[in-house]
């Protein structure tokens, strides 16, 4: 199984570490012997070697601030897309940064890889939120898998849970805490901080970016909600088709009033059916303290799935992180390899 | 796919209802057309028809207090074991009542079905807690599946989650609320009731039996913990190899003191690794209110799985119920049918 790693930032490196660490387990338990033949990163350089790239050396090079260009094998001229178009590989693992307005360059990477007959695994929310139906149809036509566990809740296996483990159930509603940064801020506000102080703390810890809009205005949660609507509910919507409200209007007084009433503010992304239509939204909600989502604190994510067979099932786990998101790609790879 | 339904109580009937209701979904989404050729229940009678039994009529017969013996087809003489030994079927679905001391008659049913080349699905805790290794080895020798999602957390897909959705992870620890009855009693005690009053209420609602020992002394949780140890951690233990303490010693004062300290009593079943050994226990614990298990109230179950890849992942869902446990058998059947 020859792999192409496109994007070698935190997630791609997390995957590379897991591939090294789990080599024996993959061979013994799943009969898999993945061989990384190419790594392409528009900042860190490119390496291609049909005989296999030494992942330890690639990780060391990047940790030492060196380019991947000099990693050995023949030097690869061209960008990631060129590598996808020329490489001989079975699976492309896409982990570039999400641009939620254009979904590029990730969507072009996915199209090219499918066109060349590769399976595709991605952690990039853009292609899923904007072009899912088109890409899934392409994958089906080519008889290839298109998996994306890491796009929602990182490695916490929400999507695999709904596809495989809840098979035979009708999913009526999915709602949850899909953005760890805002959940962290709300948790700190309940502890007594004002919004500006809580945001500053989240920025110091690296949870929030200097321009925190994508998190605090709800856009990140909105992209994930859209992915759930399109991939699980069969909708064909774009993120900004849906109402979206972030946490910037919530005051310390609001938090205190909710607390006094036995409730707690959470930024809730929600997808549900209304007759034949699928609806989606992101908005702060006052959750009753007895609801499983109310107890989810800090940067953790959680989703409650309502099905016809089981009523509510809630899954709580990490929503980000190098190892967790790297793992999301590993589990997709195992499913491509075939799992009984 | 010819099925034999052994045990036609609440769970078997729940499965029959789902097979009727989900007929189209099973055919369309999974290419499955299950045909029930036999139903055997030592109280409700037996029916066998190689051409297929009308499940609606079987459910109506039982609802009307009538025997299955007169359902049509040729009258079957003999008990469930005789039917397993004579029927032509592909999968045996075992849903008889659990006897945790002897694991019978369920273990004999499972052995006979595997011997005859059937796949086996069961919701019976006995064979798993007492004879897992032997039965799994038999299934492997015969090249047949042996699945038992419903034995822990009913239809909430804990076991499938660990086998399939968390594939490639090392599971370090599993701990949780595995018995809904005791969790209901503890919830009511936190609301102000004493233990005897809370127990009486649970009995009135049908959560607890007249002789409530299996629940309140922790034995039911212990059986489930043993199943997790044997099937997920590869241990070979019997339930009473492990320390087990129920909730009967917890007083209203204990509950109040925990509450004042920001904690909450939960009956926690736990399996963990200690070097190469696997340990298991059942005991009441004071959980910090910030832990996801602390917020799980009433008859709901919940388990926190600690893995090397993801840290803690918690799943919360129903732990009992006609439809939920019937569904556990349906999901196992779908996995036997093959799910990509």
Contacts between the chains, C-beta under 8 A, distances in Angstrom:
chain1	res1	chain2	res2	distance
A	18	B	309	7.2
A	22	B	168	6.0
A	25	B	168	6.4
A	25	B	170	7.8
A	26	B	168	6.9
A	29	B	167	7.7
A	29	B	168	7.6
A	30	B	167	7.1
A	30	B	168	7.3
A	155	B	309	6.3
A	155	B	310	5.2
A	156	B	310	6.4
A	156	B	313	5.7
A	157	B	161	7.1
A	157	B	165	4.1
A	157	B	166	6.3
A	157	B	313	7.7
A	160	B	164	7.4
A	160	B	165	4.5
A	161	B	157	7.1
A	161	B	161	6.4
A	161	B	165	5.4
A	164	B	160	7.4
A	164	B	164	5.7
A	164	B	165	6.4
A	164	B	339	6.0
A	165	B	157	4.1
A	165	B	160	4.5
A	165	B	161	5.4
A	165	B	164	6.4
A	165	B	165	5.4
A	165	B	331	7.3
A	166	B	157	6.3
A	166	B	331	7.5
A	167	B	29	7.6
A	167	B	30	7.1
A	167	B	331	6.2
A	167	B	334	4.9
A	167	B	335	7.7
A	167	B	339	5.7
A	168	B	22	6.0
A	168	B	25	6.4
A	168	B	26	6.9
A	168	B	29	7.6
A	168	B	30	7.3
A	168	B	327	7.4
A	168	B	330	5.3
A	168	B	331	6.0
A	168	B	334	5.2
A	169	B	327	7.2
A	170	B	25	7.8
A	289	B	295	7.6
A	290	B	295	7.3
A	290	B	297	5.6
A	291	B	295	8.0
A	292	B	292	7.3
A	292	B	295	6.0
A	292	B	296	6.8
A	292	B	302	7.9
A	292	B	316	4.9
A	294	B	295	6.8
A	295	B	289	7.7
A	295	B	290	7.3
A	295	B	291	8.0
A	295	B	292	5.9
A	295	B	294	6.7
A	295	B	295	3.4
A	296	B	292	6.8
A	297	B	290	5.6
A	302	B	292	7.9
A	309	B	18	7.2
A	309	B	155	6.3
A	309	B	323	6.2
A	309	B	324	6.9
A	309	B	327	4.0
A	309	B	330	7.6
A	310	B	155	5.2
A	310	B	156	6.4
A	310	B	317	5.9
A	310	B	318	5.8
A	310	B	323	7.9
A	310	B	324	5.3
A	310	B	327	6.3
A	311	B	317	7.7
A	311	B	318	6.0
A	311	B	324	7.6
A	312	B	316	7.8
A	312	B	317	6.8
A	313	B	156	5.7
A	313	B	157	7.7
A	313	B	315	6.8
A	313	B	316	6.9
A	313	B	317	3.9
A	313	B	318	7.8
A	314	B	314	7.7
A	314	B	315	7.1
A	314	B	316	4.0
A	314	B	317	7.0
A	315	B	313	6.8
A	315	B	314	7.1
A	315	B	315	5.2
A	315	B	316	7.7
A	316	B	292	4.9
A	316	B	312	7.8
A	316	B	313	6.8
A	316	B	314	4.0
A	316	B	315	7.7
A	316	B	316	7.3
A	317	B	310	5.9
A	317	B	311	7.7
A	317	B	312	6.8
A	317	B	313	3.9
A	317	B	314	7.0
A	318	B	310	5.8
A	318	B	311	6.0
A	318	B	313	7.9
A	323	B	309	6.2
A	323	B	310	7.8
A	324	B	309	6.8
A	324	B	310	5.3
A	324	B	311	7.5
A	327	B	168	7.4
A	327	B	169	7.2
A	327	B	309	4.0
A	327	B	310	6.3
A	330	B	168	5.3
A	330	B	309	7.6
A	331	B	165	7.3
A	331	B	166	7.5
A	331	B	167	6.1
A	331	B	168	5.9
A	334	B	167	4.9
A	334	B	168	5.2
A	335	B	167	7.7
A	339	B	164	6.0
A	339	B	167	5.8
